[in-house]
Amino acid sequence: MNRIATFSVIAALATLSFGGMTYATDAKMNWPSHIDQSVRAFKGDNVRIVDVDTLKQENQTRMWIDEASAEQRASLMAAVEANKPLAAKLKAQNVEMNNIAGAEEAADGGLTIYVR
């Protein structure tokens, strides 16, 4: 009976470990699809600037920002620079373009820009 209990505990711990790895893998794959097109086409005044360091380490948004590829960041940067009105708004708020780490479309149609 003791072996069965020990085996059950080991199996439960192994399952928890694999579940955590799956979550971490999923989080880094969650770069918002087509965010570069959304940023390029964004029109409006509802732009929010968020410092990545204000997000908790386990925050999913922070995870995908931290795991973003160089190609994803370059595509986002090109989209911001192509949207002249947005770039002007960001510069007016003292956002340095090379500090942009990510972006998300808000449910209300606004845009959240994450900076470092």
N, C-alpha and C positions, 0 to 999 in steps of 0.2 A: 504494500500500500504506500509506503514511503517513497518508493521509486516512481510511482505514478504521480504523486504530488510534486516531486522534484521535476519530473519531465514536463508536467503542466506549467509550472512556473517558468521553466526555460523556454517553452514554446510561446508563452505569453510575452515574455521579454523580447524574444526574437521578433515577434509580430510587431511590437511597438517600435522597435528599431527600424524595421523595413518601412513601416508607415511613415516615420519621420523622414527617411531618405526620399520617399516618393513625394512628400509634400515639398521638400527643398528642391527637388528636380522640377516639379510643376511650377514652383514660384519663379524660377529663373527662366522658364519658357513663356512667361506671361507678359512679355513686352507687348504693349497694346498694339494689336494688328492695325495696320494702316494709319498709325498716329501721324506719320509724316504727311500723308494726304490731308488729314484733318487739320494739322497745324498750317499747312500751306494754304488751305481754303478758309481758315478761320477769319471771321469778320465779327467785330463787336468789341465791347469794352469790358466784358466780364473775364478778366485775366487775373488769376490768383498766383502769387509767387510763394512757394514753400521751400524752406531749407531742408534738404535731405537729412541733415543731422538732427532735426526735430522729430523724425520718425523713429520708432523703436526698432531695434535690430531685427526682431521677428516679424515686423510689418511686411506684408506681402509686396506692397509697392516698393519699399526700400530694397527688398530682395531682388526684384527684377531690375531695378535701377543699378544695383551693385553688380549684377551678373550680365548686364547688357554688353553686347559685342561692339567692337570698334565700328563695324559697318552700321549697326543700328544707331549709334550716337552720331556718326557722320551724316546719315540720312536725316535724322532729326535736326541737326545743325543746318543742313542745307535747306530744309523746309522752313525753319525760322527765318533764315536770311532771305529766302524767296518771298516771304510775306512781309513786305516793307512796312505796312501799318503796324503789324504786330512787333516787328523788330524795333520800330520807333517807340512803341509803348514800353517795351522792356528796357530800352536804353534810358527812357525818361524816368524809370524806376530804379536806375543805377544797376541794372542787371548786366553783368559782363557776359557776352555771348559764349565764351569758352567755359563758363561755369554752369551752363545748362546741362543737366544730367538726365532729364526725362520730361515727359509731358503726358497728360491724361485729359480726355474730354470729360467734362462734368455732366451730370444728368440734366442740369438746367441749360445746357448748351454752352456753358463757359469753358474755359481752358485753364488747367492747372499746370504751371511750369515748375519743375523741381530743379533747384540749383544747389551747388556745393559751395 
